[in-house]
């Protein structure tokens, strides 16, 4: 699995790396993320840099060198975008209550809610 994200409206960071995926990817809906120093459930989507629009975000287990198995969370060409679970505001990179990143790597047993579990 190759993850490549260039700086865009969602995140000012760039990232590219090859991961060895060891499970099928599943579309993800919610994770716990540190917000103001406290783990909180957040909605997560992918971001397409070309269309500047939301797209699905996925998670799959990967081999993490030296750390064993981890959960890779990735989105579109623009990375992933998050907001608090109860936030009903439309996805928008200009929203101060939302934030983006290139990808996330979490412990394999972290809190996740997948779309097929809703």
Phi, psi and omega per residue, in radians:
X1 nan 2.211 3.133
X2 -1.917 2.147 3.090
X3 -1.908 2.125 3.120
X4 -2.376 2.132 3.120
X5 -2.347 2.188 3.028
X6 -1.708 2.712 3.091
X7 -0.874 2.368 -3.089
X8 -2.725 -2.957 -3.097
X9 -1.160 -0.374 -3.126
X10 -1.464 -0.662 -3.127
X11 -2.598 2.465 3.124
X12 -1.549 0.106 3.118
X13 -1.668 2.743 3.005
X14 -2.117 2.642 -3.096
X15 -2.746 2.489 2.933
X16 -2.679 2.344 -3.125
X17 -2.854 2.643 3.039
X18 -1.739 2.300 3.083
X19 -2.039 2.604 3.046
X20 -1.688 1.769 -3.131
X21 -1.333 2.452 -3.103
X22 -2.205 0.199 3.032
X23 -2.592 2.793 3.071
X24 -1.158 2.616 3.073
X25 -1.357 2.473 3.072
X26 -2.223 2.493 3.109
X27 -1.207 2.303 -3.052
X28 -1.898 2.605 -3.126
X29 -2.013 -0.713 -2.986
X30 -2.555 2.504 3.028
X31 -2.414 3.019 2.948
X32 -1.738 2.379 -3.044
X33 -2.442 2.480 3.129
X34 -1.234 2.013 3.108
X35 -2.097 2.082 -3.092
X36 0.903 0.724 3.077
X37 1.394 0.085 -3.123
X38 -2.246 2.315 3.096
X39 -1.145 2.169 3.138
X40 -2.357 2.602 3.062
X41 -1.239 2.346 3.125
X42 -2.312 2.579 2.976
X43 -1.310 2.558 3.102
X44 -2.402 2.382 3.082
X45 -2.351 2.960 2.981
X46 -1.565 2.884 3.092
X47 -2.284 2.237 3.099
X48 -1.629 2.007 -3.073
X49 -1.189 -0.578 -3.095
X50 -1.201 -0.786 -3.119
X51 -1.623 -0.172 -3.082
X52 0.974 0.788 -3.088
X53 -2.395 2.808 3.070
X54 -1.170 2.687 3.036
X55 -2.591 3.005 -3.122
X56 -1.117 2.623 2.967
X57 -1.925 2.570 -3.081
X58 -2.257 2.793 3.040
X59 -2.374 2.474 3.041
X60 -2.624 2.704 3.097
X61 -1.378 2.440 3.135
X62 -2.337 2.748 3.007
X63 -1.430 2.203 -3.138
X64 -1.892 2.006 -3.043
X65 -0.949 2.143 3.107
X66 1.464 -0.356 -3.076
X67 -1.940 -0.025 -3.119
X68 1.486 -2.368 -3.080
X69 -1.677 2.389 3.109
X70 -2.326 2.963 3.083
X71 -1.858 2.055 3.078
X72 -1.609 2.198 3.100
X73 -2.006 2.126 -3.046
X74 -2.469 2.821 -3.128
X75 -2.232 -2.347 -3.118
X76 -1.599 -2.806 -3.099
X77 -1.124 -0.252 3.117
X78 -1.837 0.147 3.098
X79 1.630 -2.569 3.119
X80 -2.132 2.722 3.141
X81 -2.306 2.481 -3.071
X82 -2.306 2.708 2.998
X83 -2.708 2.796 3.140
X84 -0.986 2.591 -3.040
X85 -0.983 -0.717 -3.077
X86 -1.465 -0.064 -3.129
X87 -1.233 2.122 -3.130
X88 -1.820 0.097 3.119
X89 -1.175 2.465 3.134
X90 -1.022 2.551 3.113
X91 -1.070 2.245 -3.083
X92 -2.770 2.147 -3.130
X93 -1.117 -0.273 3.119
X94 -1.533 -0.134 -3.098
X95 -1.252 2.225 3.129
X96 -1.263 -0.222 -3.136
X97 -1.672 0.134 3.112
X98 -2.197 2.789 3.122
X99 -2.615 2.737 -3.103
X100 -2.171 2.849 3.063
X101 -2.667 2.906 -3.132
X102 -1.263 -0.692 -3.113
X103 -3.043 3.051 3.052
X104 -2.366 2.548 2.999
X105 -2.172 2.054 -3.062
X106 -2.086 2.866 2.997
X107 -1.027 2.548 -3.064
X108 -1.032 -0.486 -3.085
X109 -1.771 0.380 -3.110
X110 -1.205 2.897 3.100
X111 -1.201 2.173 3.086
X112 -2.513 2.581 2.959
X113 -2.196 2.108 -3.132
X114 -1.641 2.668 -3.140
X115 -1.004 -0.618 -3.110
X116 -1.321 -0.008 3.080
X117 -1.772 -0.080 -3.121
X118 -1.372 nan nan
